[in-house]
Amino acid sequence: MATSSRIVFILHGRHRPQGLPEHLLAPLRADFDVDILMTSSADSATRYAREAALSGARWVVAVGGDGTVHEVVNGLMSVPEAARRDVALAVLPTGTGNDFVRSLGSGDSLPGLPGLIGLMAAGQVHALDLIRVTLADGSVRWCNNIGSIGITSDIVRRVKAMPARLPASLAFYSAVSTALLRWQPQPMRLTLDGELIEGRFTCVSAANGRFFGSGLGIAPEAQLDDGLMEVVLIANAGSLDFIRLLPQLRQAQRLTDPRVRYLRGRVLQVEGEPARCPLELDGELAGHAPVRFELVPGALRCLRRQQG
């Protein structure tokens, strides 16, 4: 690394209260101005990422789970395109799901900070697509992995409502169990690149990446850089039906069920009753229908192993 520049680590303050080990950071300090920023509120990571991009940082590293990555991406995308032309996102996964890293094609996780440094030294930066999400109130959010409406959003809502003292895995499986017992397919009206699709859906997913829900391969053929979303529709499936589909989802295989459709497109509009059609983006609650998903090719530079 011959060029001196700035690298900003943005850490989830609750999950990484001790920060990063100094002996692992030492190799970086010879070539970079290293900043370690700890989040303290829901919007800290977004604000820190925005400030890092505007200050000319070369790398912004999200240290945390999928929620932290989502916030950092939204911070980077909130600056003018010229200000983020030379900045790249990197991810050091320390969360419970780490689904975006799975979607990057790097296995369950990147090989720790030393591996991250190796990728930086090799210049493994690639342009990734993002999904621009226009919410019911007209505001815009960016989705780097998967946005969905239906039972998955209900699971996220239930997880967020549980006491913070509960272990993450216990909270997740408790929320899944409750949602499976209570969720009912909801009527929705979809428009994908001008094609109208109507029905009652258990889940509607607009996928840039392949995985969500801690390793469920809902969109097995999605790619982060092909210029298209994979839209997955699970129509009118009850709780027991959804349970039967889980093993195939765990294997990231296409579901062999007539109620499941796999489509591809650039723009998806979803309409439905707001109270019964909550929206989640990258595992974070983000509002409700109506919502518009639009795939933006090559929107953000990201550290990523060369795909072979």
Secondary structure by P-SEA (a helix, b strand, c coil): ccbbbbbbbbccccccccccccccaaaaaaccbbbbbbbcccaaaaaaaaaaaaacccbbbbcccaaaaaaaaaaaacccccccccbbbbbbcccccaaaaaaaccccccccaaaaaaaaaacbbbbbbbbbccccccbbbbbcccccccaaaaaaaaaaaccccccaaaaaaaaaaaaaacccbbbbbbbccccccccccccccccccccccccccccccccccccccbbbbbccccaaaaaaaaaaaaaccccccccbbbbbbcbbbbbcccccbbbbccccccccccbbbbbbcccccccccccc
